[in-house]
């Protein structure tokens, strides 16, 4: 039996937009403020990195994701996975 592994995929950063007029956000030192692409980017990263194909090839059926901006998500991950498996 193969040991379960954790896969980490890192998002690149893009310049942050300050307002609806698309002004670029600057840090206090006047350098450009950058942030990750956002929550929806994970699907593209899984495809682009080949990770989704690898999991399919390995027969994986479930995965979970979290963003580092929502530490409370860990509280519901076990229940969410359990419900998914039960269904």
Helices and strands as residue ranges (DSSP letters): E 13-15, E 34-36, H 41-49, H 51-58, G 71-73, H 74-86
